[in-house]
């Protein structure tokens, strides 16, 4: 028996007895207004939340703020006519010239301004990271208070890959120089439908 096998055998013999955890601890967070808290935190991390009543409002705002922008892709059927860039590619590297991606999120988290996006919304996992600017649409009723509530909703066994996105990409080096868009989208706008 090698030293390694001997050590692992001794560790295995000295395992504590299994004890079931009896208390399921969760933080109960309460905000006066989940949307306002979500918008506040998202703004703090460099994103922007806009309350809207319809897809027509979203369309008008996108056309106003991204006037003249080309290479726009949308996975949102109500905004498909804004797209001039096809996501029907076999190699995700072909998305490198994408300027604006419009996608839907499943829900938002008030405490950190994060949005859960899964493969149900993404034809390519790289989509929210490779685009220059990202637009995510969520429903106001789908903003939960905290990550405890968020993790209750995450079902990766049903959706496959998923990620929380909070604000545009950012990094800071040892000199504390903040760079926005270093590893992903340079801007994030979240439209929250009432």
N, C-alpha and C positions, 0 to 999 in steps of 0.2 A: 504494500500500500504506500503510495506516494505521500509526501507531507501535505499536499493539497487535499487529497482524498481523505486523509486522516482529520484535517481541520474541518472540512465540510461534514464529515460523519459526526464529529463531536458537536458541531453547531446543530445539526439535525436532531441529535439525541437530547439536546438541552432547550428545546423550544417550549415556550410557555403554553399553558392550556388555552385553547380558543375560548374567548368570551364574547358573547353577542352584545353589540352595542344596543342599549335599551332606550336611550334618549336621542331623538332626532332633533338636533339643535338648528334653528334657523333664525336669522335676524328678521324682525318685522319692522320694515322701514315704512314710514308714512310721510308723504309729501302732500301739501295742499293741492298741488296741481302737477301731475306726473309729466305732462308735456312741458310746462315751464321749466321744471328741473332738468329735464332732458335737453331742452334748448340751451339752457344756461351752461351746462357741462359741455355740451358739444361745441358751443362757442369758445369756451375756455381751452379746449384742445385743438382749436383751429378750424372746426367745421361750422356749418350754418344749418339751422332748422327753420323751415318755413311752413306755417300752418296754411292749408288750402282746403277748399271745399270740393274740388273736382279735378279731373284730369285735364280739363280745358284750361284751368288756372295754371296747372303745372306746365302745360304746353306753352302758354303765353309767356310765362316767366323764363322758361328755358330759351325760347326764341329771343327774348329781350336780352338776357345775360350772356348768351353764347352766339350772338349775331355774327355771322361770317365764319363760324367754326365748321369745319368739315370733318369727315371721318368720325361720325357719330353712330353708335350702335345702341339698340334698345331691345331688351328682352320683355318689355312691357307692351302688350298688344295694343293698349289704348294710345300709346305714343310711338307706334311702329312707323308712322309716316314722317317722323323726325329723323329716322335713320337713313344714312347714305353709305353705311359700311356693313357688310355682311359678316355675321359671326359663323357662317357655315364654312369653317376652315378645318383642315385635318391637323395642321401643325400650329400650335398656339403662338409660335414665333411670328406668324403672319399677322398677329394683332399688334405688333410693335408700333404701328403708325396710328393707333386708335387715340383720338383726342378726348372723346366724351363717351362714357358708358352709362346707360340708364337701366337700372335694375330694381327689383323689388326686394325688400327685406321681410323676414317673417315677423320680427318684433324688435322693439327697442328697449333699452334699459336706462331708467331715469338717473340712477346714481353715477353712471360713468359715460353716458352718451353713446353707448355701444349699440350696434345693430347686428342681429344675427342673420347671416346670409348662408344658405346651404346650396347644395348642388341642384336642388329643385329650381333655384333661380338662376343658376349659372351653367351655360353650355360649356364653359371652360373655367377651370378653377383659377386661372391666372387673371381673368377678366378685371376684377376690381383692383388688382395691383399693377397691371400693365398700362391701364389707361392714364391719360394726363389728368383728366377730371372725372369725378364720379358723382352720379346722382342716384340716390336710393329713395324709394318710396315705401312708407309704412303707414299703417292706420293708427290714428290716435288711440283707439281702444286697445291697441296691441303694445302699449308701452307699459312694461312692468316696473316695479319699484327698484329691485336690486338683483344682484347676480344669483342669490338663492332662488328667487322666483324664475329667473332666466334659465338656470340649469334644470329646473323642473320641466321646462318646455323643450329643451334640446333633446332630440331623439335621433342621434347619429345612426342607430341601427335601422332607422326608417329612411333617413335622408342621405346618408353617406357623408361625404366631406361637408364641413361647415366651418365658418369662422365668424368671430365678432370683429366688427370694424368700428373704430371710434376715431373720427377725425381724419384728416389727410395724413399721409406718411410723413414722418419727421424723425430726425436724429440730431444729436448734439455731440460734438467731439469733446476732447478733454479741455479745450479752451472755452467750452460752453457756448459755442456758436451754433445756434439753432438753424437747421436746414429743413425746409418744408419740401416734400416731394422727392426725397433722396432715394427711397426704395419703393415707391408706389405713387398713388395719385397725389397731385399737387393741390387739389381742392376737393372738398366733399360738401355737397348740399343734400340735405335730407328733407324731402317734402312729406309732411305729415297730414294725411287726409282726415278731416273731421268726421 
